[in-house]
Amino acid sequence: MLLFKATWADLGLAFFVGIFGYLGAQLASRKIITPYVAAGCGGFIVGILAAILQTMGIATSAGNIIVSALMPLVPGVAITNSFREIVDRNTISGVVRAVDAVIIAGSIGAGVVIGTSLCSMLAHMIGGF
């Protein structure tokens, strides 16, 4: 993220936001059976924490924090396995794994959008930030 002009402070904050997001996703997966909702909860936590940090003036860029903190939640292994299975001519299982990974990534993105939108809406309602 330093290539995108992120500050070291934002990267330090992203470390802790990522920990809270990952723990939130793990706790949600224990209570909720659907894995997509648990991933969305992790994205929501990351999004709302990053937006709160930027709104309070602690962080300079919520976008850099969000991108850095979402790395533990991204289904990278599922995407890699789906490509491997498609190359090995297991087309149906490869496509199913790819669709599953895309749905998980979409739920993470939806959680981030809901979290950041909720924070900005509350900030405008309060009017102080």
PyMOL commands that set and color helices and strands:
alter all, ss='L'
color gray80, all
select helices_A, chain A and resi 2-4+8-31+35-55+62-69+76-87+91-126
alter helices_A, ss='H'
color red, helices_A
deselect
rebuild
show_as cartoon
